[in-house]
């Protein structure tokens, strides 16, 4: 497998699936709407359809102040509700759509919403069982990260997880040892996540029902292929950089009017599309890993059957004995018949 080539082709393959990205974006907007309902319903009932009062700038300072008071009155449940809803729906939607996403990235041809929905339903049970094995595999990964953090602390080496807030504000937190610890954490998490993605590809491509074997086989493949693991990390880091750039562009848009508010919403959706696209890219990368590990069928050499002898009819008892022909004449007459028999059999 050419990992460097897959680093370039996997994002191109993902972002070429415009219809699939559209379905995922619509699902993400629905989740965002459900997540914001506990905040939107009281806000709309209190302030109407807009934060801008008549003859006031957008957004209205008085409305923003009243909205802050409304959030403070709601307390913890008012703010924790949308957060919990977002996590539950996002996690559930990822499980539901996983089968359709893998089937689309594995299959050529055009996107079909009916086939996508059917594959989502068909692979849901296997992906749920695979999730159980993935969560079980996350335990040793978390244990190794905790052990490395303790060893670094015992050796008095700083890590990004043990630094105090003052150190982040006054000094440079990125040292050789902190970056080494961070690289170890990234490699362990990428090993777990790439094995999970590769196992989902195997479940669909091989029509495999034993999720335990698929998870174990995927883990062994990623451990034995450091180039594939590094390529998976590279695709993930590239996606993180693009999302951060989109987030910076979103922060640069100053909402001073209704038009700027719609522009900020559009830039935010571009950041969401970038996140979804590179999430598909990591799955597309594992599809390339699977194709490299899949055994190539070996075709046995085709043996040409020997020509069957042509039966000679037995001479009748009362028939006259034929006059034997010369040897040269027999050879010339038998050759065209043999070719004709071969042609008829072929």
N, C-alpha and C positions, 0 to 999 in steps of 0.2 A: 504493500500500500504506500502510495506517495502522500505522506502527511501534509507536506507543504502545498501540494496541489489541491488537496481537499480543504485546506484552510481558506483558499480562494474560491473554490467552487461551491462549498457548502452555503455560504451566505448568498451567493448568486442564485443557487437553487431555491433557497428559502424565500427570498424577496421576489422571485419570479412567480410564486404562487399567490397572485393578487387576490383571487377569489377566496382562498383559504385565509389569507390575512384579513380580508373583509369580514369573514364569519367570526374570526377571533376578536376583531375590533368591536363588532356589534355585541358579542357576548361580554366583552370587557365593559362596554358602556352600560349594558343592562346591570351588571354587578355594581358599577359605580352609582347608578341611580338607586338601586336597592340599598346600598350602603349609606347613601346620603339622605334617604327618606326620613330617618329620625331627626335630622337637623332641618331638612327642607320644610316638612309639614308645619312645625311650630313657627319657622321663620316666615313662611308665606302667610300663615294666619295672623302674624303680628305686623308684618311690614308690607304685605301685598306682593305684587309680582316684581318689584324692583326696589333696590336700595337707594335709588336716586329720587328724592322728592322733587316736586315741581318747582322750578326756579332755583334748584340747588345743584352744586357740582356732583359729579359721579366719581366715587361713591359718596353718599352723604355722610359727613362726620357724625351727625346726630344718629343716623340709622346704624352706623357701625358701632357707636358707643352703646346703643340700646341692644344691639345684637350680642355684644360682649357680655352685657349684663344678663341677657337671656341664657347664654352658655354657662355663666357662673351660677345662675339659679338652678340650672339642671344638675350640676354636680357631676360626680363620677359616672353614674349610669348613663347620663345623656351623652357623654363623650365616649364611653366604653362600648356602647351599643353598636354604633357604626363600625368601630374597629373590629369587634368580634364578628359582625355580619360579613365584613369584607374578607376576613381570613377564612371563614367557613365556606362562603360561596366561591371564593377563588380556588381554594383547595379542592372542593367538590367538582367544580367545573374542569379543573385540570385533569382529574381522574376520568370524567365523562368523555372529554374530547381527546384523550391520549390515543385511544385506538384509531380514531379517524385520522389524526395527524400522522401517525406512523404509517397507516395504510396509504395515505396520499403521497408521502415522501418516498415510499417504496414502489409505487405503481406509476407507470407512464400513462400518457393519455390526458384527457381533459378532466377538470374537476366536476364532480357530480354531487350535489347536495344530498340526494337520496342515498347514494353509495357511502358518502361520508357519515350520514346518520346511522346507516346499517352497520358499518364497521365500528362506530362508537359503541353501539349497543352490544355487538357480538364480542368485543374485546373487554368489556367493562369488568366482568367477573374475574378474568385472568389478571387484569391490571390491579384489581383490589387484592388478590392473593399475592401478587408480586410486591405490592406495597408493604404487606406484612413482612416479607423477607427483607425488603429494603430497610424498613425501620429496625429490624433485628440486626442488620448489618451496620446500621448507624451507631450502634452501641460500642463496638470496638473502635470505631473511628473517633468517637467522642472520648473514649478512654485513652487512646494514644495522644490526643491533643492535650488532655488534662495531665497525662504523665510528662509530656514534653514541657508543659508550662511549669510544673513542679520542679523538674530538673533544672530548667533555666533559672528559676527563682532560688533554688538551693545554691547554684553556682554564681548567684548575684549578677545575672545577666538580664538586662531589661527586655520585656516583651510588650507588645502593644496592648495586651489584655491586663497587664499588671501595673501600668503606669498611672500615676495620679493625675488629677485634672490640672494641677499647677504645672506639671511637667509638659503637658500638651500645650498650655498657654504660653509658657515662658521659654521652653527649650525645644530643640528638635527631637521629636519622638522616633524618627526613622534613623536607627543606627544599624550597624552590621548584624548584631545579634537579634534585634527586633525584626529586621527584614528576613533573617534566616528562619526565625520562628514563624513568621507570617507565610513564607514560602512553603514550609512544611505543612501548615494548616491548609493552604490552598491545594497542595498536591493530594493530601488525604481526602479532602472534600471532593475534589475533582474525580478521584478514583472511585469514590462511592457513587457520585452522580452519573458519571459516564457508564459505569457498570449497570446502573439502573436503566438508563436510556437504551443501552445495547441489549439488555434482556427484553425490553419491550419490543424492540425490533425483531428479536429472535422469536418471540411468541407469535407475532403476526406472520413473519416470512416462513417459518417452519411449521406453522399451525401446531405449535407445541403446547401441551396441556399441563405439563409438570413445571410449574413456575420455579420450584427449588432448583431443578437442574439448569434451567435457563439463567437464573441468577448466578449460580456457581460457575457455569461456563463463561458468562460475560465477565465475571471478576477475574478469572484466570487469563482470559484474553487480554484484558487491559493491563494486568500486571506484567504479562510477557511482552507487551508492546509499549515500551516507554515513548516511542515516537508518536504513537496514536494518542497516548495520554497527554503528551505535551501539545499536540495539535488541538486536542479538545480544550485544554487550558487557554491556548492562544485564541481560539474562536470566542471563548467566554470573555477573555480580557478585552478583545476587540469590541465585542458588544457592549461591555461596561463602559468603555471609552466613548462610544457613540452616544449611549444614553446620557452620560454626563455632559456631553456637548449640547445635546438637545435640552437638558435640564437648565444648563447655563443660558441658553437662548430664551427659554421660558422665563427665567428670572430677570432677564434684561428687558422684557416687555413691561412697561409701566402702565398699569390700568388706570387711566384718567378719563376714559369715556366708554360708552357702550361698545363702540367699534374696537377699541383696544382690548376690551374684555373678551370679545369674540376672537380676536387675534391670539390672545393668550390661551384660550381654549383650543384653538387650532394647533398652536405650537405644542401644547401639552399632548394632544393626540398624536402628533408626529413622534414625540418621545415614547408614547405607548406602542406605536407601530414599530419603532426601532427595537424596543424590548421584545415584542412578540416575534419580530423577524429573526433576531439572533437566538431566541429560544428555539425557533424552528431550525436555525442553522446548526445548533449543537446536535439536534436529533438527526439532521441530514448528514452530519459528520459521522455519527455512529452507524448510519446506513452504509456509508462507504467502508467503515471498519468491518461490518458484517459481510459485505460483498468480498472483502479481501480474505476473510476467514472461512467463507463457505467453500466446501469441497467442490472442485470442478469435476463434473461427470466425465468418466473415461469411457469412450466408445470402443467396444471390442472390434477387431478387424472382421470385416464381412467376408465370409468364405463363399466362393462361388461353387454351387453344387455341380458335381460331375454330370455330364449328359447321360441320360438313361438310354440303354440300348433299345433300338427300335425292334419290336418283335416281328419276326418273319412268319407269314402265314404258312401253315403246314400244307404240303401238296396233297391234293386229292388222290384217292387210289386209282381212279379211272382216267386221270389226266395224263397227258403225254409228257414224257420227260423232256424238259427244256434243253435246248442246245447250249452248252456253256459258251459264254462270250470270252473274248481275249482278256488278259489281265489288265491291260491299259484301259480298255473300255469299262471294266468294272470300277476301277478307281475313279475315273472321270465322272461316272454316273452316281457314285455314292457320295461324293463330296458336296454337290449342291443340296442333297437331301439332308445331310447332316447340318449344314448352315441354315437351312430352312427350319429344321427342328429347333436349333438354338434360338433363331429369331422368334419362333412361335412361343418358346418358353420364356424368353425375355419380355 
